[in-house]
Amino acid sequence: MITKFLSKIKSILFKSETPSLIPEAKTSKKKIKKKSAKSSKAPKSKTKKEDSKKIIEALKAIPGVGAKSAEAFYKAGFKTPKSIASANDEDLLAIPGVGINLVKKLKGLK
């Protein structure tokens, strides 16, 4: 009885053509579950962004590496200065924005 009354009020307020009694309640529960799942994922993405910024800042500390090349190293999978120093010349040259002069500088730092 109450559900019929509430569904009629909802149909009037939200101008839906046909009021549905029980399916509306089920879909609203699903929507709530989806929202709660999304809200639990949000903090994780912030930490990933913060981690990537910290890694890029650490890579920019390498002499000869600027913001663009540090981001390129990060996107290529190099997360530490040690991993860049131990990489092959061919792997480093395959990264967009990294040239032979930068590779020579990086190899001279060992």
N, C-alpha and C positions, 0 to 999 in steps of 0.2 A: 504494500500500500504506500509506504513512504517512498520506495524507490520509484513508483509511478509518478508521484507528486514531484520528486526531485528531477526526474527526467523531463517532465513537462516544463518545469521552470528553466532547466538548461536549454531546452529546445526554443523557448521563447527568448531567453537572453542571448543565446548564440545563434538564433535563427536557423537551426538545422531543420531539414525538411521532415525527416522521420525520426522520432525519438526512439532510441533503443534502450531497453531496460538493463539487462545484465551485461551485454558485451561492452558497454561503455565503461562500466566499473572495471572490467578485466583489462581493457586497453589502458585505462589510467594507471593501473598498477604496473603494467609493463613499462609505461613511460617513466614512472618514478624509478623503477629499477634501472632503466637505461641512464637516467640522469645521475643516479648515485654511482654507477659504474664510471661514467665520464668524469665525475668530480674526483674519484679516487685516482684516476690516471693523470690528472693535471699536475700535481706536485712532482711526479716522476719526470715529466718533460722539462720542468724548470731546472731540475738538478742536472739533467743531461746538457741543457744549454749552458749552465754555469760551469760544468765540467769541461765542456768544449772550449769555453772562453779561457779557462785557466790553462788548458793545454796549449792553446794558440798563443797565449801570453808567454808561456815557457819557451815555445819555439821561436818567438820573436826576440828572445834574449840571446839567441845565437848570433854572433857577428856576421853581417851580410844578409840576414834573413829579415825581411820586412813583413808587413801585415798581409799582403797578398800572397807572398810565397809561404808564409806560415800557415795560412788557411789552405793553400794548395797541398802542403805536406799533410795537414790534418785530414783533408778529404781523401788523400791517397792512402791513408792508413798509418802514417808515421805519427806516433803519439808522444815520443820522447826524443830529446836531442841525441841520445845514445843510439836509437834506432836509425836516425838519419845518418849519423857518422859511420855506422856499420853497414849501411846499404851499398849495393853495387852502383857503379856510375850509370849503367844503363837504366836501372830502376829510377834513379833520381832524374835523369834526363827525360824520362817518359812523363814526368809530371809537368803539366802546363805551367809556363811561366818560370821554369827553372832552366837556366842555361849552363853552358860549360864553365863560365867564369865563376858562377856560384858553386858549382860542384867542386871546382879546384879550391875555392876558399874553404869549403866544408871539409875536404880531405886534408887540407893543410892544418886544420885545427886539432887533429888527432894527437 
